[in-house]
Amino acid sequence: MTKQPDIVFSFGKNWQKFIGSLNKERIRCAEKSLKNMLKFENLAGKRFLDAGCGSGIFSLAALRLGAEEVVSFDIDEDSVACAKYLRERFGPFPQWHITTGSALDRDFLGNLDKFDVVYSWGVLHHTGKMWDALSNIIIPVTPEGTLFISIYNDQGRISRLWRWIKYVYNISPGPIKMLMAGGYYSIVLLVKAGQGVAKMQPPSKWFEYGSDRGMNIWHDVVDWIGGYPFETATPEEIIHFFQKNQFDLKNIVRKTGSGCNELVFKQTI
């Protein structure tokens, strides 16, 4: 098993709290986000790999879009447990296989079959060796297959400040963690309220959140402030890297500030 970095945020514990709020509307949002980025109406006949599956919601979305087979893996055992829970709750799905594995383990990835769609959203920049992980994630992509990744946007000094905040959060005792997360949550709510006022929305609309990917505002805040290790890259760096490895860019959503750039590539060999 690939050794984890010394300080690692427990994404799986956060996801275990999230899946209790999972409902059909959130799942439909996840399905829609896959369709919009991949430009596929469905995944019928396609094999889908969810690399760093987290809560498992996007593996479930792929199945609901008709994927022939879904393989989900995560290095975090709590995340693996989340995906298995969703399989039981919304299944049966005999075509959904869930296991423990790391994007840094080339042998593990090499022993997997090839997949028509490899999906890794907000994962590879938390491995502690992002560029190694980006290189490895190519391994299970079938020739002419599709790769959908998201990587945190590089904001220079702001990103370095966030790396320090995340580090402090992870080495702090529980009460300090709650104080930091609660403070950031309050800031997010104030910003959203300000945006709602600017758009002349009624107060009932100010705090609607996650409609694009089916997520939850509190658990996303905890994920963001806690997510460590933490690396970033510009979209141009990512595009250049994959072009050198015979992948053409097919779709992109850029972030001008904090957040993840989303990129979809197609292998050209």
N, C-alpha and C positions, 0 to 999 in steps of 0.2 A: 504493500500500500504506500502511495506517495505521502511523504511527510508533510503535514500542514505547517504553515508559518506559526511562530510562537504565539502571536496574538491574533485571534480570529473571532469575529463576531458570530454569534449563534443565530444564523438566519433561520434554521429549522425551528427553533423555539418560537421565534416571531411568527413563522408561517403556521405553526400549530394553533396559535391564537387567532390567526386570520381565518382559517378554514371554517370556523364556527359561524362566521357571518356570510359564508359563500351561499349564493342563491342562483336561481336560473337566469336572472337578469345579468348578474356579473359574468356568468359563463357565456351568455350570448355576446356580451361586450368583448370578451376574450376571443371568441370566434370571429367577430367582426374585425378586430385588429389584425388577426392572422390573415384573413382574406384581403384586407386593404393593403397590407405590406407585400404579401406574396403575389398578389394579383391572380390568385386562384379562386374560382368560385367554390370549389370543394377540393378535398384531398383524396378522392376516390382512386384506388389503385396505387397510392403512394405509401412508402415506408418513411416514418417520421421519427427522428431522434431528438429528444429533449435533453440537452446537455446542461446539467445543473438545473434540475427540474423544480427546485424550490417547493412551492405548495402543490404542484402538480396540475394547476388549473389549465395550463396551456397544452399539456398532454391530453387532458380531458377534452379541451376544445378541438384538438386535432382529431380525436376519435369521433367526436360529434360531427365533424366535417367530412367524415367518411374514410379516414386513413385506414389502409389495409393492415398496418402494424405500427404500433408505437412502442419505442423503447425509451425509458426514462432512467436517468441516473443522477446521483448527487453524492458528494463526499460527506455530506452532513446526514447522519443517520436519522435525525428528527425530520428532515425534509423527505427522506425516503419513506418514513412512516406516514407523512402527510399524503404523499401520492398513493400509497397503498390504501389509506383510509378513503380517499376519493374514489379509487377503483371499486372498493366494496360498497360505498354509499350510492354511487351512480351506475354501477355495473349491472350485470356481469360483463366484463370486457376480457375475454380470453386472449385477445390479440394485444393486450397491454402488458408489457414486461417491465418490471421495475427492479433496479439493482443499485448497489453502491459502487461508485467509481469516481475517478478524478480526471479532469481535463488536462492535468499535467502528466498523466500516466500513458505514455505512448503505446506500451504493450497492451494495456486495457483497451484503448481505442482501436488498436490494430486487430484485436481479437473479435471486435464487433463486426457485424455485416456492414455492407454499404447501404446508405440511405438516400432517398430522393430529396428529402428535406432535412437539413440539420439546423436546429434552432437552439440558440443560446443567448437569452436576453438578460443583460445586466449581471453576468456571471464571471466572465473571463478576467475582468479587471479586479476581481476579489481573490484571485488565486495566489497573489504574491509574485507571480512570474507571468505577467500578462502576455508578453510577446511569445513566450514558449507556448502558452495556452492557445494563442491565435494560430500558431503554426500547427499545433497538434489537432485543432478542430477540423482541419482540412482532411485528415486521414479517413474518417468514415463517410465523406461525401462521395456519392456515386459519380462517375463521369457524366457531365452535363447536369449534375444535380444542383440544388439550390441551398445556399447557406444564408441564414438570417441571424445576424448578431446585433447587439447594442453595447456600446462602450461609452463610459463617461466622457463628456466633453472636456478638453484641456483648456482651462481658463488661466493658466499661468499662476500668478501669485495667489489668486483666489482659490485655485485647486490645492495649492500647498497649504493654505490656511485650513481648508476643509480636512486635509489629511491629518493635520495636527489636532483638530477638534475631534475627529473620529478616534484617533489614538488615545486622547485624554478620556473620552467616553469609555473606551474599552478597558482601561486600567483603573477606572474609578469604581468605588463601592456602589451598591444598589441605589441608595438614596440620591447620590449625585447623578447617577444615570437618569433617574426619574425626573430630577430637576432640569437636567439638560434637555431631555426629550420633551418635557412639558413646556419649557421655554420656547423651543423651536416650533412646537405644535402651535403655540399661541401666536407666534410670528406668522406662520403659514395661514392661520385663520384670519389674522388682521389683513394680510395681503389679499386674500381672497375676498374679504368683505370690501376692501378698497376697490378691487376690480369690479365687484358687483355693483357698487355705487357708480363707478365710472361708466358702466354699461347700462345704467338705469334699470337694473334688474330688481325684482322684489326680494326682500330678505330671505324668503324661502329658497331662493336659487343660489344664494351666495356661497354655500358650502357644499354644493353638489360636486362630487369628485370621483375620479377614476372611471368615468363613463367610457373612456377610450380603451382601457385595458382590463376593466373589471376589478380594479384594486380598491383598497380601503385607505382613507387618509391617515388614520393614526398608525397603522402598521407600516405604511410607506414612510412616514416620518421616522419611526424607529429604525426601519431598514436603512434609511438615508444617513441618519446621524451615527448609526452604529456600524455601517458597512465597512469593514476593515479586514484585510489589507485593501488599499485603495490606490488604483492607478488610473491614468487618463491618457487620451490621445486625441488629436485633431481628426476630423473626418478625412482630410487629405492624407494623413499618415496611414490610416487604415486602408484607404482606397489604394494607395501606392503599394502597400504591403501585399494585398491580395492580387493586384494586377501582376506583380512579379511572380505570383504563384498560380497564374493562369485562371484567374477569376475575373469576370466582368461585372461591373456595378449595374444592377437592374433597378434599384429603388433606394431612395434615401430620404430620411427626415432628419434635418439638422436642428441642433439646439444652439441658440445664440448665447445662452447662459448656462446655469447648472442643469444637470440632467444628462440623459443618454442620447447620443446620436444613434439612429437606427439605420442599418445598412443591409441590403439584400444583394447577394452576389450569385452568379451562375458560373459553374465551372465550365471551362471551354475545351477540355480535353476529352 
